[in-house]
Amino acid sequence: FISCFSQQTYGVLHKNVTFHVPSNIPLTEILWKKQKDKVAERENSEFRAFSSFKNRVYLDTVSGNLTIYNLTLSDEDEYEMESPNITDTMKFFLYVLEPLPSPTLTCALTNGSIEVQCMIPEHYNTHPELNTYSWDCPLEQCKHNSTRIFFKMENDLPQKVQCTASNPLFTRTSSIILETCIPSSGYSRPRYGLIPVPLAVIVTCVMLYVHGTWKCDRKPDRSNDPKTKCC
């Protein structure tokens, strides 16, 4: 017995996919269809491929397995295999997926909390409903599978947060440093390091004036006598 329910099958754009037929008996005649259109058949020991599948399919004439090469987005559909050697038809629904890009992490301050959002770039629109998200960090909120999480500012914040996006064929991970989410303008930086420099200049000038070697109220002498030159 072969189930007539469609089995979900996933293939990568421009790659290959194979529909596996769970049959233990040799199949003398085989017909594969995409909806009502013929894809490939074996009849009277002769193999034929049809339409856009010419030179793009391979039919295992023993098992009945069908392989499609160089997948296109238009190949996505329901496929059906028929044979007089079995009592029912075998159906597959093919999903053609593009390679999954790495997720993009963004953050913002919202009501005293850091909101971190994980999203697949907008240009990727191949079955976004198949994408799932998970987080990795030592805090409890990272255990939730969602596209965004929140961190309290008063809590000990983890240095790095990772987000993993996946679908039935791909897994991609990106990370963000939470410190980069906090505006630097919100923190004052000490300026005490700038004070000793002008203070040292003033003290030195006073000491030189007392010893009579700094003539701040006179113009420098143009004579060649080094003793009369202003330092």
Phi, psi and chi 1 to 4 in degrees:
 res  aa     phi    psi   chi1   chi2   chi3   chi4
   1 PHE       -  133.1  174.1   76.0      -      -
   2 ILE  -120.2  128.2  -61.9  179.9      -      -
   3 SER   -66.0  145.0  172.4      -      -      -
   4 CYS   -93.6    1.0   61.7      -      -      -
   5 PHE   -77.3  145.4  -66.7  102.0      -      -
   6 SER   -71.8  130.1  -64.6      -      -      -
   7 GLN   -92.1  133.7  -65.1 -172.2   13.4      -
   8 GLN   -76.2  128.0  -67.2 -178.6  -15.9      -
   9 THR  -129.3  139.2  -56.1      -      -      -
  10 TYR  -120.2  133.4  -56.9   93.6      -      -
  11 GLY  -130.6  158.0      -      -      -      -
  12 VAL   -99.2  136.8 -177.5      -      -      -
  13 LEU   -53.1  130.9 -175.6   65.6      -      -
  14 HIS    72.6    4.7  -54.4  -47.9      -      -
  15 LYS  -107.5 -165.2  -58.4  -64.8 -176.2  179.7
  16 ASN  -113.0  156.9  -48.6  -31.5      -      -
  17 VAL  -144.6  147.5   69.6      -      -      -
  18 THR  -126.2  131.8  -61.8      -      -      -
  19 PHE   -92.1  117.4  -58.8  117.7      -      -
  20 HIS   -95.7  126.0  -64.6  -82.1      -      -
  21 VAL   -97.8  118.5  178.5      -      -      -
  22 PRO   -80.1   69.2   30.5  -33.9      -      -
  23 SER  -124.8  138.0  176.2      -      -      -
  24 ASN  -104.0    8.4  -63.4  -37.5      -      -
  25 ILE  -117.4  147.0   60.3  174.6      -      -
  26 PRO   -63.7  142.2  -18.7   30.6      -      -
  27 LEU  -110.0  114.4  -55.7  177.3      -      -
  28 THR   -80.5  -34.8   56.1      -      -      -
  29 GLU  -128.3  134.8  -66.2 -175.4    8.4      -
  30 ILE  -138.4  137.0  -53.4  167.1      -      -
  31 LEU  -134.2  124.8  172.4   62.5      -      -
  32 TRP  -108.5  134.9  -82.9   94.7      -      -
  33 LYS  -130.0  149.3  -62.9 -171.9  -60.5 -178.2
  34 LYS  -110.9  107.7  175.0 -172.9  174.4 -173.9
  35 GLN    56.2 -119.3  -65.9  -69.7   -6.9      -
  36 LYS   -99.4   -2.8  -63.5 -179.4  179.6 -179.0
  37 ASP   -90.8  138.9  -60.6  -35.1      -      -
  38 LYS   -71.5  138.8  -71.6 -175.3  177.0 -178.1
  39 VAL  -106.2  -53.7  173.7      -      -      -
  40 ALA  -157.7  154.0      -      -      -      -
  41 GLU  -152.0  154.5   69.7  174.2   -1.8      -
  42 ARG  -123.3  120.5 -178.2 -158.4 -178.7 -163.5
  43 GLU  -143.5  128.0 -174.2  177.5   17.3      -
  44 ASN    55.3   43.7  -61.5  -35.8      -      -
  45 SER    63.9   16.5  -60.2      -      -      -
  46 GLU  -114.5  134.3 -178.0 -178.2   -5.6      -
  47 PHE  -105.6  138.3  168.5   74.8      -      -
  48 ARG  -140.6  142.1  -73.2 -173.6  -64.5  175.4
  49 ALA  -115.0  152.9      -      -      -      -
  50 PHE  -123.3  154.4  -60.6   88.2      -      -
  51 SER    50.9 -134.2 -175.4      -      -      -
  52 SER   -70.2   -6.0   62.6      -      -      -
  53 PHE   -91.1   -1.6  -65.6   98.5      -      -
  54 LYS   -61.7  132.8  -70.7 -177.7  178.5  179.9
  55 ASN    64.8   14.1  -58.4  -40.3      -      -
  56 ARG  -125.6    2.7  -77.8 -153.7  -54.0  130.7
  57 VAL  -130.5  153.0  -65.8      -      -      -
  58 TYR  -131.2  129.0  168.3   75.4      -      -
  59 LEU  -112.6  118.0  177.2   61.4      -      -
  60 ASP   -75.9  110.8 -171.3  -39.4      -      -
  61 THR   -76.6   -4.3   56.4      -      -      -
  62 VAL   -96.9  -52.9  176.2      -      -      -
  63 SER   -86.9  -25.8   65.2      -      -      -
  64 GLY    90.3    0.1      -      -      -      -
  65 ASN   -63.0  140.2  -66.2  -14.3      -      -
  66 LEU  -117.6  129.9  178.6   71.6      -      -
  67 THR  -114.8  131.2  -60.4      -      -      -
  68 ILE  -111.1  130.8  -56.2  176.5      -      -
  69 TYR  -102.7  156.1  -59.6   96.0      -      -
  70 ASN    49.8   62.4 -168.5   22.1      -      -
  71 LEU   -60.2  142.5  -74.6  172.9      -      -
  72 THR  -118.3  163.6   65.9      -      -      -
  73 LEU   -63.5  -28.7  -65.5  177.6      -      -
  74 SER   -73.7  -11.6   61.4      -      -      -
  75 ASP   -74.6  -15.3  -69.3  -28.1      -      -
  76 GLU   -66.9  123.3 -177.9  172.8  -71.0      -
  77 ASP   175.1 -174.2 -147.8  -34.7      -      -
  78 GLU   -93.5  132.0 -174.8  176.4   67.6      -
  79 TYR  -114.6  148.7  -68.0   77.4      -      -
  80 GLU  -138.9  135.7 -178.4  178.5   -3.0      -
  81 MET  -113.2  131.6 -167.3  -85.0  -74.1      -
  82 GLU  -123.8  145.1  -61.5  176.7   -7.7      -
  83 SER  -157.3  139.8  174.9      -      -      -
  84 PRO   -68.1  -10.1   24.0  -33.7      -      -
  85 ASN   -82.7  -11.0  -57.7  106.7      -      -
  86 ILE  -123.2  158.9   57.4  177.4      -      -
  87 THR   -87.8   -9.3   59.1      -      -      -
  88 ASP  -145.6  176.9 -148.8  -27.4      -      -
  89 THR   -97.8  157.2   59.7      -      -      -
  90 MET  -113.1  125.8 -173.0   66.9 -173.2      -
  91 LYS  -118.7  142.6  -64.9 -178.5  178.8 -179.3
  92 PHE  -133.1  141.5  -59.2   83.1      -      -
  93 PHE  -110.8  120.8 -167.6   92.9      -      -
  94 LEU   -96.4  125.4  172.8   63.7      -      -
  95 TYR  -103.6  127.0  -67.5   88.8      -      -
  96 VAL  -103.9  117.9  179.7      -      -      -
  97 LEU  -113.6  141.1  -55.8  178.0      -      -
  98 GLU   -81.9  155.0  -62.3  178.6   77.6      -
  99 PRO   -55.1  135.3  -26.5   35.5      -      -
 100 LEU   -77.9  125.8 -171.3   67.4      -      -
 101 PRO   -76.9  165.6   28.9  -33.5      -      -
 102 SER   -68.5  141.8  -62.7      -      -      -
 103 PRO   -68.9  154.7   25.4  -33.8      -      -
 104 THR  -102.8  129.3  -60.5      -      -      -
 105 LEU  -105.9  129.4  -68.4  176.1      -      -
 106 THR  -129.3  156.6   57.9      -      -      -
 107 CYS  -141.5  158.2   58.4      -      -      -
 108 ALA  -157.3  154.9      -      -      -      -
 109 LEU   -88.3  124.7  -66.8 -179.8      -      -
 110 THR  -134.4  110.6  -55.1      -      -      -
 111 ASN    51.9   47.2  -62.9  -34.6      -      -
 112 GLY    77.9    7.0      -      -      -      -
 113 SER  -120.9  156.9  -60.7      -      -      -
 114 ILE   -96.8  119.5  -59.7  176.9      -      -
 115 GLU  -100.4  123.3  175.9 -171.6   -2.6      -
 116 VAL  -114.5  128.0 -177.9      -      -      -
 117 GLN  -118.4  139.0 -173.6  172.4   13.1      -
 118 CYS  -120.9  120.9  178.0      -      -      -
 119 MET  -142.5  147.3  -66.2  -65.2  -67.4      -
 120 ILE   -76.7  138.4  -65.9  -63.7      -      -
 121 PRO   -51.5  147.8  -27.7   34.5      -      -
 122 GLU   -63.4  -27.0  -67.3 -177.9   -3.4      -
 123 HIS   -68.9  -15.4   64.8   80.0      -      -
 124 TYR   -91.3  110.2 -177.8   85.8      -      -
 125 ASN  -127.8   24.2   53.4   12.1      -      -
 126 THR   -88.0   99.4  -52.7      -      -      -
 127 HIS    51.0   62.9  -68.1  -68.2      -      -
 128 PRO   -62.0  -20.4   22.7  -33.4      -      -
 129 GLU   -68.7  -14.0   74.4  -81.3    2.0      -
 130 LEU   -88.7   -7.7  -62.9  177.0      -      -
 131 ASN   -79.7  138.4  -62.4  -26.9      -      -
 132 THR  -125.4  157.0   59.2      -      -      -
 133 TYR  -130.5  143.6  -60.3   85.9      -      -
 134 SER  -143.5  157.3   61.3      -      -      -
 135 TRP  -121.1  156.6  -61.7   86.6      -      -
 136 ASP  -135.6  112.0 -177.5   19.3      -      -
 137 CYS  -168.0  163.9   80.1      -      -      -
 138 PRO   -76.6    0.4   25.2  -32.7      -      -
 139 LEU   -97.5  160.5  -61.2 -177.9      -      -
 140 GLU   -62.7  -38.0 -178.6   67.9   22.9      -
 141 GLN   -65.0  -17.8   51.3  -96.2   50.6      -
 142 CYS   -76.5   -4.8  -72.9      -      -      -
 143 LYS   -84.6   -6.8  -62.5  179.4 -178.9  179.8
 144 HIS   -91.5  136.5  -58.9  -70.9      -      -
 145 ASN   -92.3   95.7  -63.9  -30.3      -      -
 146 SER  -151.1  174.1   60.8      -      -      -
 147 THR   -86.6   -9.2   58.6      -      -      -
 148 ARG  -147.5  148.4   63.8 -176.0   64.2 -167.1
 149 ILE  -137.7  163.5   53.4  177.8      -      -
 150 PHE  -126.1  144.9  -64.6   85.2      -      -
 151 PHE  -126.2  131.7  -62.3   91.8      -      -
 152 LYS   -74.3  136.2  -64.7  -68.4 -174.3 -179.5
 153 MET   -65.3  -31.4  -67.1  -76.0  -67.8      -
 154 GLU   -79.6  -11.3   59.4  -91.3   18.8      -
 155 ASN   -83.9  164.4  -65.1  -20.3      -      -
 156 ASP   -72.6  112.6  -69.2  -26.6      -      -
 157 LEU   -85.2  136.1  -61.4  177.8      -      -
 158 PRO   -67.5  149.7   25.5  -33.9      -      -
 159 GLN   -68.0  -41.2 -179.6  179.8    8.0      -
 160 LYS  -132.4  140.9 -177.4  170.5   68.4  173.0
 161 VAL  -122.9  133.2  174.2      -      -      -
 162 GLN  -112.4  143.4  -72.8 -173.8  -22.4      -
 163 CYS  -124.4  133.2  173.8      -      -      -
 164 THR  -116.0  123.4  -61.2      -      -      -
 165 ALA  -106.6  139.1      -      -      -      -
 166 SER  -149.2  156.4   58.2      -      -      -
 167 ASN  -136.2 -175.0   62.0   25.2      -      -
 168 PRO   -59.7  -15.4  -29.2   37.1      -      -
 169 LEU  -119.3  -22.9  -65.3 -179.6      -      -
 170 PHE  -131.2  154.0  -61.1   97.3      -      -
 171 THR  -137.8  127.7  -62.1      -      -      -
 172 ARG  -132.5  142.5  -62.5  -74.0 -174.7  -94.4
 173 THR  -129.6  138.7  -61.7      -      -      -
 174 SER  -133.4  162.0  -62.7      -      -      -
 175 SER  -138.0  163.2   61.5      -      -      -
 176 ILE  -143.6  145.2 -169.2  171.3      -      -
 177 ILE   -92.5  119.8  -55.6  -61.7      -      -
 178 LEU   -63.8  -26.8  -73.4 -175.4      -      -
 179 GLU   -60.7  -29.9 -174.3  178.9   14.0      -
 180 THR   -72.6  -11.4   61.5      -      -      -
 181 CYS   -84.0  -13.7  -57.5      -      -      -
 182 ILE   -97.7  121.0  -55.9  173.9      -      -
 183 PRO   -60.6  133.1  -20.9   32.1      -      -
 184 SER   -68.8  -21.9   57.6      -      -      -
 185 SER   -68.1  -14.9   58.9      -      -      -
 186 GLY   -81.7   -1.3      -      -      -      -
 187 TYR  -125.0  131.3  -67.3   85.6      -      -
 188 SER   -84.4  138.9   59.5      -      -      -
 189 ARG  -106.4  133.3  -61.8 -178.7  179.1 -179.6
 190 PRO   -63.6  141.3   21.0  -31.2      -      -
 191 ARG  -112.3   14.8  -59.3  178.5  178.8  -90.6
 192 TYR   -64.4  -23.0  -56.1  115.1      -      -
 193 GLY   -67.2  -16.2      -      -      -      -
 194 LEU   -87.0  -14.1  -60.3  177.1      -      -
 195 ILE   -74.9  -44.7  -64.7  177.9      -      -
 196 PRO   -60.3  -27.5  -24.7   34.6      -      -
 197 VAL   -66.9  -55.6  176.2      -      -      -
 198 PRO   -66.5  -30.2   20.3  -31.4      -      -
 199 LEU   -64.4  -41.1 -178.4   59.4      -      -
 200 ALA   -66.1  -34.8      -      -      -      -
 201 VAL   -65.6  -41.5  172.8      -      -      -
 202 ILE   -64.8  -45.0  -65.0  173.3      -      -
 203 VAL   -62.0  -42.4  171.6      -      -      -
 204 THR   -63.9  -40.4  -57.0      -      -      -
 205 CYS   -64.9  -41.0 -172.9      -      -      -
 206 VAL   -64.0  -42.5  171.4      -      -      -
 207 MET   -64.7  -40.4  -67.6  179.1   61.9      -
 208 LEU   -67.1  -35.6  -67.4  175.0      -      -
 209 TYR   -66.7  -41.9  179.1   79.6      -      -
 210 VAL   -61.2  -37.9  171.3      -      -      -
 211 HIS   -84.7    3.3  -72.7   80.6      -      -
 212 GLY    75.7   15.0      -      -      -      -
 213 THR   -99.4  -12.5   58.6      -      -      -
 214 TRP  -111.7  113.4 -170.6  -60.9      -      -
 215 LYS  -100.8   76.0  -52.5  -62.2 -177.0  179.8
 216 CYS   -69.4  -22.9  -63.2      -      -      -
 217 ASP  -100.2   10.1   54.3  -15.1      -      -
 218 ARG  -124.4  154.7  -61.6 -178.3 -179.0  178.7
 219 LYS   -81.7  147.2  -65.3 -177.2  179.0  179.9
 220 PRO   -65.4  140.1   21.2  -31.2      -      -
 221 ASP   -72.0  136.3 -168.7   -6.8      -      -
 222 ARG   -89.4   -0.1  -62.5 -178.7 -178.5  -88.4
 223 SER   -70.6  165.8   64.6      -      -      -
 224 ASN   -85.0   -1.7  -65.7  -33.3      -      -
 225 ASP   -72.9  112.7 -172.0   -2.1      -      -
 226 PRO   -62.0  -21.3   22.3  -31.2      -      -
 227 LYS   -72.3  -21.4  -64.3 -177.8 -179.7 -179.7
 228 THR   -99.7    1.4   61.4      -      -      -
 229 LYS   -80.3  144.9  -74.4 -172.3  176.6 -179.0
 230 CYS   -83.2  137.9 -178.0      -      -      -
 231 CYS   -71.1      -  -62.6      -      -      -
